[in-house]
Amino acid sequence: MITFNITSKKFLDIKADCYTLFVEQDFKFTKELKEIEKSSFSKLKSYFKLKDFTGTQKSKLLVHACAHDEITHLLFLGLGKHSGNKKIDIENFRRALGVLIRVAEKNKFKNIVIKLPDASTFGVTQEYVAKQVSTIINMANYHFDQFITQDACKLPHDFNITLIVPEKDKKNTKKGIAQGEYISRAVNKARKWIDLPPADLTPIELADNAKKIAKQHGFKYTMFNEKQVEKMGMGGLASVSKGSERDCALVIMEYKAKKKNAPTLAFVGKGITFDSGGLSLKPSAYMETMKEDMSGAAAVIASMDAIGYLKPDVNIICVAPLAENLPSGKATMPGDIITFYNGKTAEVRNTDAEGRLVLADALSYVEKEYNPDAIIDLATLTGACQYALGPFFCGMMSKSNELISQVERASVLSGDRVWNLPFHDDYKPAIKSSVADIANTGSKKYMAGTVTAGFFLSNFIEKTPWLHLDIAGTAFNVPDIPYLRDGATGFGVRLLVEFACAYK
């Protein structure tokens, strides 16, 4: 657990295991550093030179020092260079915070003092800086250790962190810290659900987690079971679930803003709690991590927890189609034709292209029943997106320039990064079928599997501004980002929360 304290005391006047200072690349030896040199570590300037520490991005220097007549530590973290606008990218600060927690874990520091950089360094507000501090430190502190039985193999989780800010910034810092704690708690909820073994998080169990969040915040909650899904004509969701002994479900959560005539947003997330590929069975190496195929659903459900606290001035409908995709004698077969909620039909050429089948019903349902002002869906949809963009950006597709612009802004604010892919009608013929309205995989001659999957989904939106996010590369096992670990990232929670709070 992280405990935050806010003070305006001098840097070294507080007893701590570690004193943390952020420096820009090629930093000057300031008056503050001279005071530290005089009181706690003689020849500090020379030591920087000896260790060739210049403040490059993600760099660190841990110095054994003395304060209050006790041995302590000074930790200097590099922020890197200014970007073109003479500001430092806030993502550099996020990653430096991640490095801080990794150092604290390794050295078993419990009491940490942090001198926060001035918000002007990043061209943002003090409240926003504080929000990043609590969001990222709590994210970095996440470790899925539920099934580790030896305490020696578990990482420390408890840190007491004191933030030093000017007196005038205390109020905004406190506000930002609270916001970040709501967001990080939601991110880490999503990560835990994704990291759980698939036997421990079935469709119904994920639905139960959504129900708990709805009850806590007073949201309207609806769950349609498999029989109801079939009766409603949701052939996509029902067909994917046919091979499993566990029932599918369609979960709906509704947040109502206090503001009259508030716009309504819909968040839709793919929720395949385990994806074997169905009868189009995946090779074992590609199946090992398929508990993460519900990352889209985890993101939209968990984001509602943060929204329940932050209370943005928009109505939000969260929809999560949940199922397992398994092979059996009852499973959907390649060559089958299914009918969706909106009456359209699709030829199933590959049962491992199942995510678009469950999303199709969810998208057409939320548009027809709620008539939202905008729809965003998130899905670990295609391996093609992983190869196209790798693990650091998710693929974004939309015909709405306004929606693209707002999501890009939320991406910068949140740190969940997106990349706009060409969603041009030249790709549309790829999903033609000679026996149904469309096919669930694109023709190989068009390639671009991520984009052609997006065009499949577009058949289930009639008029609403809609944006599709393929998070296949960003949801799990993202390397080289210090505030993440192997396993789930919770990608999309921060993005959706920032989007909802800033939506116009």
N, C-alpha and C positions, 0 to 999 in steps of 0.2 A: 504493500500500500504506500502511496506517495502522500506525504503531508506537506502542504505549502504554507510558508509564513512570509509576510511582506514587511519590510522595514526600511528605514532611511538611515540606519546607522552606518558608520564607516566600515569599509570592507573587512578589515582585520580586527574590528572590535567585537566580533561575534566568535564564540568558540565553535570550532568545526573540525572535521576530519580532512576536509578538502575545500579550498578556496578556488573558485573558477572565474576566469576572465577570458573574454572573447577578444581576439585581435584581428585586424585586417591584414592582408598580405603586405609585406614590406612596411610594417607598422613603425611608428616613431617611439622612442623610449620616453614616454610621457612622464609628467609629474607624479602620476599615480604609481607608475612602475618604479620610479625612483624611490618613492616612499616604501614600497614593498621591498625593494633592494636594501634599503637602510634598516628596516625593522626585522626582516625575516630571512633574507637570503643575500648575503654579500656577494658582489660580482655577478648579479643576475644578468646584466647586459652582456657580460663576457660569456656567460653560460649559454645564452641564446645563440651567440655566434659559434661557440664550440659545438653545439648540437645542431647547427645549421637550421634553426627554427625561424622561419620567416612569416608564418601565418598563412601558408597555402591552404586551400580548401581541404577539409577533413583531417588536417594535420593536428597533432597534439604534442604537448610536452608536459610531463609530470615531474615536478621538482619536489624533493624532500626538503622541508623547511622547518622553521621554529616560530611558534606564535603562542603567546600566553605561557611561556616557559615550558611548552610541550612540543613534541615532534608532531608536525602536521604536513600537509601537502598543498602545493600550488599547482593548479591545472590550467594551462593555457591552450585555448582551442582556436584554430585558424578558421577564418571566414572566407578567405580567398580574395579575389580582385573585385573591383567595381565592374559593373556591366556598362553598356553603352550610355545609360542615363546617369552615370556617376553614382549609382546606388548599388548596394550589394543585393544579390538575389536572395529572397527570404528562404529559399530552399537550402542555401548554404548554411543558414542559421539552424534550420530544422536538422540537418545532418550533423552539425556540430553538437546539438543537444543529444542526438543519438549516440555519438561518440562519448559524451559525458557519462551516460548511463552504463555503457560498456566498460569504461574505466572504473566506475564506481563498483560495478559487479565484481570485476576482477580483483580489486583491491579491498573489497569489503568495507567501503566507506558507507557510513550511515547518515552522518550529518554533513550536509553540503551547503556552502554559501555560493551564490551566483550573483555576480555583478552584471545586470542586464545591459546589453548595448542600447544606445539611444535609438528610438524608433526612426529617427530621421536617417539613420544609416541605411535603412531599407526602404525609405520613402513611404512608411505606413504609420498607423496610429499606435500609441502605447497599449491600448486595449487589444489590438490585433496581435502585437508582439507577445503579450501575456497569454493570449489564447493559444498561440503556437507553442509556447513553453509548456503549458499543462497538457495540451493535446499530444505533443511529440514525446515528452518525458513519460507519460502514461503508456503510450504506444510502445516505446522502447522497452518499458518495464514488463511488457507482456511476455510470458513464457508458458507454453502449453505443457504443464508437468503433472496433469491429473493422474496419469498412469505410471509415473515414476515413484517407486516405493522407497528408494534410498535417499534420505535427506541430503546426504553429501553430494548427490548428483543434481540437486535442485539449486537454482540460482536465487540469490537474495531478492526479495520483493519490497522490503520496507526501507524507505528513505525519507529523511526529514530535510526538506529543501527550503532554505531561506533566500528570498529574492531581495536584492538591494535596488531600490529605485528612489528617485527624488520624491520629496514629500508631496509635491503637486500631482504626482502620477499614481499615488497609492490607490485612489478610488477606481481609476480605470484599469489598473493592474488587477485589482481584486475582481472586477467584473469580467475581465478577459480570462482569468484563471478559472472562474466558475463555468464559463462557456466551454472552454477547452476540456474541462473534466466531463461535461455532459457528452461532448462529441467523442472523446477518447473512450469513454465507457461503452458507447454504442459501437465504435470500431472494434473494440476488444470482445464484445459480445459476439459480433459477426465472426471474428477470428476463431473464437472458441467453438462455435457451432460447426464451422468449416473443418476445424482440426479434429473434431470428435470422430471416432471410428463410425463407419456407416451403419453398423449394427446398433450403435448407441444414439444415432440421430436419424430416425426414419421420417417419412413425410408427416405422419401424424404428430410425432414428437416436436418437429419444427413448428408445426401449426400450433401446438400447445404453448411454445415459447412466444409466438406472436400473440396468442390469447392473453398471456400474462402481461405483456407490454400494454396491450389495449386496455385491460382492466385497470392497470396502474394509472394510466393517464386519462381514463374515461373516454376512450375511442369506441366507436361502434365497431363491432367485430362480427364477421360472418365467415363460416366455413361450410363449403359444399363438399359432401363426401362422394365416394366413387359412384354410387348409384345415382345421386343427384346430378353429378357431372355428366353421366351417360344420358340421363333423361333430358338435360338441357341441350343436348346435341353437341357437346364438346368432344368431338371425335379425336382430336389431336391428343389431348391430355389422357383420355381413356385408352387410346391405342398404345401409348408409351407405357402405361401402367399394366397392360394385359399380362406381361410375362412375369410379374411379381406377385407374390402372395400378399404383400402389403398394399393397402388401398392408397390411391392417390387422393389429393385434396386440392381445392381452390380456396385460398385464404384471402380475405379482404379486410383491411383496416381503414377506418375513416377518421381523419382529423378535421375538425371544424374550427375555423378561425373565428375570433371574436369580431373582427372587422366585417361590417355589412358589405354585401356584394363583392366579397373577396374572390379573386380568380381561383380556379380549381386545377391542380396539377395531379397527374397520375404517374406513379412509379410502379413499374412492373419488373419482376425479377424471376429469372429462370431458376427452378428449384429441383434439379435432379439430384436426390440425396446420394445416389450411387449410379454411375453410368458404366455398365459393362460393354455397351455398344449394342445390346440386344442380340438378335440372331446374327447381325453383322458384327461379330465379336471382335473387340479390340485385342491386339497383341498384349501379352501380360505386362510388358514394360510400360505401355501406355495406359494400363488400367490401374496401376498402383496408387495413383493420387486422385482417382475419380470420385472420392468422397467430396472433392472440392467443386463438383459440378453444380452445387447449389449455392455458389458464391453470390450470384445475382440476387437470389431470394434472400439470402442472409443479409446482404447489403440494404435492400429496401426495407426489410422488417426491422433491422437494427437501427436504421436511420430514423425510424418513427419514434424510437425511445428518446433520441436527442431532440427531435422535433416536439415531443411532448413537454420537454422542459423549456425549450427556447421559444416556443409558441410564435412562429412566423405568421405574417398577415396573409396567408394563402390557405385554402382548403387543400387537403392532400388525401388522395385515394391510393392506398398501397395494395397491390395485387400480386400474389405469389402462387403460381401453379406448381404443385409439389408431387413428385412421383419418383419411383425407382425404374431404371431401364435394365431389365434382366432377361436372359433367354429362358424359354421353357416351351412346353408343347402348346401353350396358350398365347405365346408372344406374337406380336405383329410380325408379318413376314415381308421381305422385299417383294414388291409386286402388288401388295395390298393397296387399296384405294380408300381413303378416309374422308369423311365429311366434317367440316368444322362448324363452330358456333354461328358463323355468318353465312353458312350454306355453301361455301366454296369447297372444292374437292382437291385432293392432292394424291399423286402416285408416290408411294414410299419406295424409293430406289435403294435406300440404305437406312437401316434402323438405327445407325449411330448418328444420323443427322436428326436427333430427336428433340433437341432443345427448341428448334423453330416450330415444332409441332405443338408443344405445350404453350409456347408464347403466342402462337396464332390465336388460340381460343381466348387467352387472357387479354390480348390486345383488343380483339373485336368485342369482347364482353365489356371491358371498361369504357370503350368509346360509346357503345350503344346505350349502356345503362346509366352512365354518369355524364356524358357529354363534356369532358374536361377541356380546359383551354390549351393544355399541352400534355403530351405523353412522353415519358422517357422510359426505355427498357434497358436493363443490364443483363448480360448473359455471358457465361463462358461458352461461347457459341462455336468458334472454329479454330482448329489448329492452324489454319492458314493465317490467322491474325497474329499468332505467336511468331510465325516465320517472317511475316511482313514487318512487324514492329518490335519484336522481342519483348522483354519483360517490363519496360519502363513507361510505355504509353499504351493506352487502350485505343482501339479503333472507334471512330465516331462517324456516323452516317446520318444525314438528314437532308431534306429538300428545303427546310426552313432556315434561312440565313439568320433570322432573328434568334431562333432557338440555338443555333450553332454559336452565335456570339455570346449569349448568356451562359451557355455551358462552358465555353472557353474561359470566360471571366471567373466562373466558379472553380474551374480547374486551377487557375493561377492562385486564387485565394486559398484553396484547400490543400494543394500539393498532390492531388490525384490527377495525373496528367493525361490529356486526351490528344489525339491526332486526327484531323479531319481527312477522311478518305473520299475519293471521287465516287459520288453516288449518282452516276450518269445513266440515262436510259439506254445507252449502248450495251449495258450489261444485262438489261431486263430480259431479253430472249433466252438467256442461259437456263432459265427454270421452266421452259415450255415442256409440256407433256402431250403425247398423242392420245392418251387414254383418260386424262383428267385435266382439270383447269391448270394445274401447275404440278411440278415435281419437287421433291424435297431435297434434291441435290442438283447442282448446276452442271451443265455440259462442260466437259473438260476443255473444249476448245476456247472457252471464255476465260478459263482459269479464275483468278481473283475470287476464291471461295468465300472470303469474308464479305465482299460486296454482293455477290450473288445470293448469299444467305440473307443479307439485308433486304434484297429485293423480294425474296420469298415473304418476309415479314410485312413488307409494304402492302401486300394483298389484303391485309387484315386491318388496315387503317383507311377510312374513307375520306375524311375531310380535316381531321384534327392535326395541328402541327405536332410532328412526332420526330423523335431522335433515338437512334439505336446505338448502344455502346457495347462493343465486343470486348469483354474484359478477360479473355482467355489467357493472355500473357501476363496480366498484372495481378491476378487473384491469388497466386500461390508460388512459393519458392522464388521470390524476387531477390537477386543478389546485390551486394555492394551498397545497399542503403542502410546506414547504421541503426536507424530506428525500427527496422524490420528484422525478422529472423526467417530461417527456413520454415515453411508452412504458410498458413493463411496470412494475408495482408489486410483484409477488411476493405479492399479497394471499393470505392464508390460511396461509402458512408459519408466521408468528409465532403465529397463532391455534391451529393444530393442535399446535404444540410446547408451548405453554402448557397447552392442554387435556390433552394426554397426560401432562405432568409433574404436573398437579394433579388428575388424575382420581381419583375415589373411588367 
